[in-house]
Amino acid sequence: MADAQFNTKLNNALQDILLRLHHGASPEEVQADFHRYFQDVDTVDILLIAHECINGDAGLTLRDMEKLLSVYSSLYGRSMLDIHASEAHQPGHPVQIFQAENQAFQAALSSIQDLFQTLEDNHKRWVRDERTVEELKELIFRLGQFVNHYDRKEKLFFPILERHGYFMLTRTMWANDDRIRNLYKGIKSMLERISDIEFKHIKKTYALFSRQFKDMIYQEETFLLPVVLAYFKEDDWLAIAKESEAFGYAMIEPEEDWIVKREHAVEKKDSPIDEASMATKHIPFGGGFLTIKEANHILNNLPVEITFVDKHGVFKYFNDKVTASEMMFVRTPSSIGRNILNCHPPKSMKKVRRLIHDLQTKRRMSESMWFKKDGRYVHITYKALFDEHGEYLGILEYVQDIQPFLELPREVKKELRQLD
């Protein structure tokens, strides 16, 4: 029942059952209605509907989801989350790493809570405890590695989910991720000024962050992982495993790579472009001629990172200048074919739409900006492309490390001023 998540009747039925549980109904009281509506519905579809209900505006909570899982378990004698993929249990598999990171997060949160309690107890006794403060700061700063976990989820898991047609889960979860990132920035900033801020305010801010962070761990384990285990194929997991290092890991380092042992060798498919012709056939490019092979190597050796989004808003190309982990903007093959709007967090959607519209309609022909990354200044430009007939082709994005220009020797800068 692939379209169950879009079935209004089923959505309303599940929300009604969740609301009854929320307002005190026992699991036994809703079992009959649940069985009547959902006995033939795939568990993944139930999870997707439930995720939408929990993240809607009906006031439902994750505690209500736990009650629903109990209803399902009592009715059918198995967990709704019991979805198996044999390779997922192998060492080094992306799911194993993902779950290990969540376990590390839980352990860190527990330790941080103990440190807060120690500080509070000492504060009541007017005891200055600089050592515990430093331990707290160190552990919370280390917990900040969760952004790598979220980046892998958003840039590697989400594009594949969207290819399967699941957008609500990715949009909602990404928006929640951004809220957690902002809360973390707040608690980190307060810890850097801990001597100037009342302890109760720091504790309150951390409590809000911790609660939402734990909720996201629950949502990943309850909604995201069962869905991806049900739909992702071995090649999807191989792509994720290959590209994960570009975003990094959180609080753990995988002890071994996931190695797939296939019983039968995969036949190599014919390339859409014959390699021999790539080396010999010349094609008109600009003011001359190049083979595709030459053009590819030229693009990969330009001192800028290039991305091209076609006229339909599809992320179509990026030059392979350096390894993904060394890119100023990390781009991986998993995002090729993704709508460019879905490559950005929900909070940026309005701004991205406006930029695309302005470039497409020639209200702006380009837009440039700069930002700082790892102590270096990076310049980025978005440029609208039109053919000789004025037809819109898409958007070219190019990113350049401009730090070397800022570090020119003093005598060179002096000469440049004289030229002006």
C-alpha positions, 0 to 999 in steps of 0.5 A: 500500500505504497500511497498509504501515507497520502491517504487522508482517511488513514491519516485522520484515523491514526491521528484520532487513535494517537489523540485518544492515547494522548488523552488517557485511553489505554492501548486495549481501548484503541486496538480494535480501531487500529486493527480495522484501519491498519491490519493491511497497511505496511508498517513503514507507511504507518511509521511515516503517517505517525511521524507526520502526526507527531510533528503536526500541530495536534499537540501529540508527543513522542510518548504517544508514539511509544503507546502506539508501538505498544498497541501494535506489539500487543495486537500482532506479537512483534515490534513495528520497528522490527525491519530486517536488512541482513547487511545492516548488521555487518561491522562498519555498515552505515546503520551500525555507525549511525546507531553507535553514534547515537549510543555515544550521544546518550552516554555523553548526555548522561555524563553532562547531566551528572556534571551539571548536578555536581556544579549545582551541589557545589554552587549551593555550598559556595564551592568554586569547582573550576575542574568540573567546569572545564570537564563540562565545557570539554564534553559539551564541545566534543558533543558538538560533533553531532553536526557531522552525524546530522550532515551525513543524514541530510546529505546522504540519507535524505537524497535517497529517501527523496528519490523514493518519494518521501519528502515530508520526513526529510523536511520535518527532520531537517527543520528539527535538526536546525533548531537543535543546532541553534540551541547548541550554539546558544549553550556553547556561547553561554559556556564560553562566558560562564563566569558572567552568566547565572548558572540557572540560565545555563542549566535551563538552556542546556535542558531545552537543548538536551530534551530536543536532542534526545527527541531527535535520537528517538525519532531517528531510531523510531522513524528514520532507520526503519524506513531506510532499512526497508527501502535502501538497496545495497548499492544505496548503502555502498554509496553512503559508506563511500561518501560518509568520510567527506562529512566525518563521524561523531564521537566515534571512529569506525573500527573497520570498513564495511566490505561487501562480498557479492556472490556474483560479480556485477557486470560492467555496463557500457558507459554512455560515452565511449572511452575511445571517442572521449580520447579522440573525438574533438567537440567545439568548445568556446574558441576551439576544440576539445575532447570530452576527456580534455574538457573534464580534466580542465574543469577538474583543475580550475582553481574554483569549485563549480556546481551546475543546476539546470533550468528545471532546478536539478543539481546536475554537475560538480567538478571533481577538483579535490576529494569531498572532505577537502571541498569548501562546499562538500558535494557528493554523487548522492545529491546528483539529480536532487532538486536544488531546493531540497539540498538546502535546509528548510529555513533557507527555502524562501531565500533560495527560491527568491534567488532562483526566480531572480536569476531566471527572470534576469532580475539579477544576473549574478549574486556574490557573497563571502563567508569564513570557514576554518579561518579562511575567507571563501567567495561564492558566486551564483550566475544565471546562464542563458544561451545565444537566444536568451533561453534560460539554461540554469545556474552556475555556482563557483566557489573560490578560496580567496585567503591567498589574495588576502595574504599577499606580501606587503610590497605586492599590495603596495604596488597594486595600490599604486596601479589604482 
